[in-house]
Amino acid sequence: MSKAADIYWDDSRGSTYAAAKRSSTTKIRRANPAAASRRTAPWWLSFVIVFSIFVMLGVSINFRAFTEMKEEATQNTQLASQIQNLMDENLALQEEIHTLKSDPNVIQREAKRIGLRQEKVPVPAN
């Protein structure tokens, strides 16, 4: 008897148990290579899977970058319009300051508006 048969040897079962066990495992081993050859995928399937993963990764990265760029462009136009509005307001205030310093009629009008009484003091026009 072989060493493998001695492992399965049992006085109650006899040597038929070891022989049956060996024959059942050989049937399984013979069936697996045939089943494995039928189940193999085509060579191009792995290429397609890897390529599709890279495409999905590239699309997700580019989509994220595109949305961030679009948000920044929108923010840029909003800030540009705010800057333009502030520059216009600044220019108007500078003109008002100039007229308040130089025009006596504007000075009198503003004095009446805030409630100061009019005195007969001449205002120099610089």
Rosetta silent file (secondary structure, phi, psi, omega in degrees, C-alpha in Angstrom):
SEQUENCE: MSKAADIYWDDSRGSTYAAAKRSSTTKIRRANPAAASRRTAPWWLSFVIVFSIFVMLGVSINFRAFTEMKEEATQNTQLASQIQNLMDENLALQEEIHTLKSDPNVIQREAKRIGLRQEKVPVPAN
SCORE:     score description
SCORE:     0.000 S_00000001
   1 L     0.000  150.540  179.786    0.000    0.000    0.000 S_00000001
   2 L   -86.145  168.117  179.927    1.034    3.555   -0.653 S_00000001
   3 H   -66.463  -35.423  179.089    1.436    6.211    1.978 S_00000001
   4 H   -65.736  -36.064  178.458   -1.595    8.084    0.670 S_00000001
   5 H   -70.434  -31.857  178.958   -3.735    4.992    1.062 S_00000001
   6 H   -65.576  -28.782 -179.481   -2.482    4.545    4.625 S_00000001
   7 H   -65.952  -40.386 -176.993   -3.839    7.927    5.565 S_00000001
   8 H   -92.298    1.241 -176.530   -7.356    6.923    4.628 S_00000001
   9 L   -69.775  128.980  177.088   -7.047    3.375    5.837 S_00000001
  10 L  -139.209  136.528 -176.650   -9.618    2.472    8.388 S_00000001
  11 L   -62.986  -32.805 -177.551  -10.292   -1.021    9.664 S_00000001
  12 L   -75.997  -29.349 -176.239  -14.033   -0.598    9.425 S_00000001
  13 L   -97.623  -31.490 -179.979  -14.054    0.655    5.832 S_00000001
  14 L    84.912 -170.276 -175.745  -11.189   -1.263    4.319 S_00000001
  15 L   -80.150  -12.806 -179.200   -9.110   -0.278    1.333 S_00000001
  16 H   -67.510  -29.498  179.019  -12.138    0.489   -0.878 S_00000001
  17 H   -64.582  -43.270 -179.812  -12.646    3.813    0.887 S_00000001
  18 H   -66.701  -40.189  179.399   -9.169    5.015   -0.083 S_00000001
  19 H   -66.677  -40.759  179.005   -9.631    3.883   -3.682 S_00000001
  20 H   -66.408  -38.052  179.417  -13.024    5.587   -3.924 S_00000001
  21 H   -65.140  -43.921  179.167  -11.606    8.744   -2.452 S_00000001
  22 H   -63.821  -41.072 -177.699   -8.705    8.778   -4.954 S_00000001
  23 H   -70.685  -33.068  179.138  -10.978    8.214   -7.927 S_00000001
  24 H   -71.620  -35.281  178.506  -13.390   10.987   -6.932 S_00000001
  25 H   -72.025  -32.956  178.135  -10.586   13.547   -6.606 S_00000001
  26 H   -69.953  -32.230  177.083   -9.150   12.633   -9.998 S_00000001
  27 H   -65.685  -39.786  179.916  -12.537   13.140  -11.597 S_00000001
  28 H   -67.538  -40.831 -179.956  -12.715   16.631  -10.114 S_00000001
  29 H   -65.908  -36.079  179.103   -9.193   17.439  -11.276 S_00000001
  30 H   -72.778  -31.973 -178.517   -9.957   16.307  -14.787 S_00000001
  31 H   -75.121  -32.330 -176.866  -13.190   18.305  -14.895 S_00000001
  32 H   -64.339  -46.059  179.947  -11.603   21.573  -13.727 S_00000001
  33 H   -62.026  -36.464  179.198   -9.190   22.153  -16.666 S_00000001
  34 H   -68.704  -41.661  179.697  -11.964   21.640  -19.199 S_00000001
  35 H   -68.831  -36.253  179.516  -14.310   23.949  -17.330 S_00000001
  36 H   -67.042  -37.618 -179.951  -11.568   26.543  -16.901 S_00000001
  37 H   -69.796  -29.524  177.743  -10.791   26.561  -20.619 S_00000001
  38 H   -76.303  -26.131 -175.318  -14.449   27.135  -21.434 S_00000001
  39 H   -92.915   -1.638 -177.535  -14.729   30.018  -18.931 S_00000001
  40 L   -69.484  141.717 -179.635  -11.760   32.078  -20.043 S_00000001
  41 L   -84.609  156.009  176.117  -12.554   35.576  -21.232 S_00000001
  42 L   -62.077  154.233 -176.303  -11.333   36.896  -24.560 S_00000001
  43 H   -63.496  -29.314 -176.145   -7.950   38.661  -24.450 S_00000001
  44 H   -79.752  -15.589 -178.355   -9.447   42.010  -25.386 S_00000001
  45 H   -65.483  -41.534  178.200  -11.920   42.048  -22.496 S_00000001
  46 H   -64.545  -38.716  176.511   -9.250   42.898  -19.938 S_00000001
  47 H   -61.570  -43.672 -179.568   -7.995   45.672  -22.233 S_00000001
  48 H   -63.897  -40.695 -179.517  -11.515   47.079  -22.547 S_00000001
  49 H   -65.413  -47.341  179.801  -12.028   47.007  -18.782 S_00000001
  50 H   -63.604  -44.089  179.416   -8.732   48.779  -18.037 S_00000001
  51 H   -61.870  -42.226 -179.608   -9.324   51.312  -20.807 S_00000001
  52 H   -66.970  -34.122  176.658  -12.854   52.070  -19.566 S_00000001
  53 H   -64.330  -44.100  179.196  -11.562   52.604  -16.023 S_00000001
  54 H   -66.014  -37.494  178.061   -9.011   55.123  -17.296 S_00000001
  55 H   -64.792  -45.503  178.821  -11.647   56.870  -19.401 S_00000001
  56 H   -62.322  -39.798  177.940  -14.013   57.150  -16.427 S_00000001
  57 H   -63.743  -45.669  178.612  -11.187   58.464  -14.261 S_00000001
  58 H   -62.973  -41.390  179.706  -10.232   61.048  -16.870 S_00000001
  59 H   -64.687  -43.117 -178.240  -13.828   62.158  -17.359 S_00000001
  60 H   -66.064  -40.229  179.195  -14.415   62.563  -13.628 S_00000001
  61 H   -66.709  -45.215 -179.308  -11.213   64.599  -13.155 S_00000001
  62 H   -67.737  -35.910  178.296  -11.924   66.813  -16.170 S_00000001
  63 H   -64.687  -41.820  178.684  -15.564   67.326  -15.165 S_00000001
  64 H   -63.441  -45.557  179.763  -14.491   68.433  -11.702 S_00000001
  65 H   -63.894  -38.597  179.849  -11.912   70.816  -13.136 S_00000001
  66 H   -65.337  -43.364 -179.640  -14.439   72.181  -15.627 S_00000001
  67 H   -66.420  -38.796  177.335  -17.039   72.889  -12.940 S_00000001
  68 H   -64.885  -40.549  178.771  -14.455   74.619  -10.739 S_00000001
  69 H   -64.749  -39.651  179.976  -13.304   76.725  -13.687 S_00000001
  70 H   -64.657  -41.759  178.082  -16.891   77.658  -14.510 S_00000001
  71 H   -64.072  -41.262  179.160  -17.541   78.729  -10.898 S_00000001
  72 H   -67.092  -36.110  177.610  -14.354   80.808  -10.870 S_00000001
  73 H   -65.924  -41.065  177.551  -15.295   82.468  -14.167 S_00000001
  74 H   -63.091  -44.366  178.486  -18.712   83.376  -12.756 S_00000001
  75 H   -63.614  -37.615  179.124  -17.102   84.761   -9.617 S_00000001
  76 H   -63.130  -43.777  179.716  -14.636   86.726  -11.750 S_00000001
  77 H   -66.830  -37.578  177.899  -17.422   88.431  -13.723 S_00000001
  78 H   -64.628  -43.988  179.611  -19.300   89.264  -10.503 S_00000001
  79 H   -66.510  -36.884  177.853  -16.188   90.776   -8.939 S_00000001
  80 H   -63.835  -40.855  178.330  -15.436   92.734  -12.111 S_00000001
  81 H   -68.202  -37.088  176.952  -18.941   94.250  -12.078 S_00000001
  82 H   -65.043  -40.684  178.026  -18.597   95.123   -8.373 S_00000001
  83 H   -61.751  -43.241  179.778  -15.245   96.796   -9.070 S_00000001
  84 H   -63.282  -42.368  178.259  -16.787   98.814  -11.890 S_00000001
  85 H   -62.889  -41.684  179.255  -19.682   99.917   -9.648 S_00000001
  86 H   -67.689  -36.778  177.626  -17.282  100.973   -6.889 S_00000001
  87 H   -66.171  -39.765  177.260  -15.107  102.888   -9.340 S_00000001
  88 H   -64.299  -43.014  179.213  -18.187  104.750  -10.658 S_00000001
  89 H   -64.910  -39.603  178.345  -19.297  105.535   -7.114 S_00000001
  90 H   -63.348  -42.444  178.434  -15.783  106.728   -6.224 S_00000001
  91 H   -63.196  -42.266  178.645  -15.700  109.014   -9.248 S_00000001
  92 H   -63.405  -40.825  178.351  -19.102  110.486   -8.335 S_00000001
  93 H   -66.481  -37.708  177.090  -17.933  111.129   -4.769 S_00000001
  94 H   -64.238  -39.739  176.904  -14.752  112.817   -6.026 S_00000001
  95 H   -64.774  -40.662  179.133  -16.831  115.102   -8.239 S_00000001
  96 H   -64.935  -40.633  177.431  -19.108  115.924   -5.304 S_00000001
  97 H   -61.998  -42.128 -179.790  -16.103  116.713   -3.109 S_00000001
  98 H   -63.472  -44.725 -179.521  -14.737  119.020   -5.805 S_00000001
  99 H   -68.447  -34.570  177.642  -18.054  120.888   -6.176 S_00000001
 100 H   -67.790  -30.560  178.694  -18.419  121.197   -2.403 S_00000001
 101 H   -79.234  -29.360 -169.463  -14.972  122.760   -2.179 S_00000001
 102 H  -112.164  -26.310 -173.468  -15.338  125.155   -5.094 S_00000001
 103 L   -99.166  116.795 -179.168  -19.022  126.094   -5.725 S_00000001
 104 H   -67.026  -33.751  179.010  -20.552  128.570   -3.210 S_00000001
 105 H   -63.695  -39.360  178.982  -24.133  127.764   -4.241 S_00000001
 106 H   -67.928  -37.262  179.008  -23.577  124.067   -3.452 S_00000001
 107 H   -64.767  -44.378  178.344  -22.048  124.981   -0.117 S_00000001
 108 H   -63.964  -42.386  179.455  -25.079  127.113    0.815 S_00000001
 109 H   -60.648  -43.348  179.875  -27.483  124.395   -0.310 S_00000001
 110 H   -69.592  -34.370  176.868  -25.718  121.795    1.825 S_00000001
 111 H   -64.709  -41.304  176.406  -25.608  124.168    4.795 S_00000001
 112 H   -64.923  -37.428 -178.039  -29.396  124.637    4.556 S_00000001
 113 H   -64.677  -36.899 -179.020  -29.852  120.894    4.254 S_00000001
 114 H   -91.186   -4.466  172.598  -28.063  120.181    7.499 S_00000001
 115 L    96.507   19.542  175.750  -29.736  123.128    9.291 S_00000001
 116 L   -83.787  142.992  179.333  -27.006  125.740    9.581 S_00000001
 117 L   -81.615  152.806 -175.500  -28.138  129.361    9.482 S_00000001
 118 L   -86.369  128.159  175.247  -26.930  131.558    6.705 S_00000001
 119 L  -110.567  161.013 -177.730  -24.472  134.277    7.577 S_00000001
 120 L   -90.179   42.260  178.948  -23.372  137.123    5.378 S_00000001
 121 L   -96.676  127.719  179.223  -19.779  135.936    5.267 S_00000001
 122 L   -70.542  140.165 -179.823  -18.325  135.706    1.780 S_00000001
 123 L  -101.267  122.757  179.941  -17.085  132.281    0.816 S_00000001
 124 L   -72.248  140.201  178.996  -13.856  132.266   -1.105 S_00000001
 125 L  -103.232  109.462 -178.789  -13.930  130.285   -4.325 S_00000001
 126 L   -92.196    0.000    0.000  -10.671  128.462   -4.827 S_00000001
